[in-house]
Amino acid sequence: MDNQSIFQYSWEILPKKWVHKMKRSEHGNRSYTNTDYPFPLLCFLKWHTYTRVQVSIDICGVDHPSRKRRFEVVHNLLSTRYNSRIRVQTSADEVTRISPVVSPFPSAGRWEREVWDISGVSSINHPDLRRISTDYGFEGHPLRKDFPLSGYVEVRYDDPEKRVVSEPIEMTQEFRYFDFASPWEQRSDG
């Protein structure tokens, strides 16, 4: 069964409340679902005869601040049997929690922890939802578009105290002269 057949079959057989839109591209199939249905959809894709998705490649969070549901959680899946990639996307806002997919895909636990730690999208009843990429005392989620580029605290090693210290960031704006002319471009003065 080729990629086109999997796409057509999935669109015909899946309940419309699980998938509200599907797209097909040269890189794989893309399904858009609501926040309540990623778990049943991924279970279907894993155990159905004509999809047989065995691998959860990764899960990532994307921040779109201009949207009402600003976060998009993307599950990238692989069916090695049919050599097909499937992407399942769902949107959530800051308070909506998504259903975890740890039971059908045990490796997804790490990716869901990372999505929560970096983007701030949490999962309902996740077995091990704790920080994985940042410190436990870290405030905020660094891949959100509203997170400041410099962060909130500075972490450095203090040699006299012989330990790592965290201090609030102090930024001063000095007067600088910027010459925007490129040194590689030739100027013609007349």
Disulfide bonds with the S-S distance in Angstrom:
none
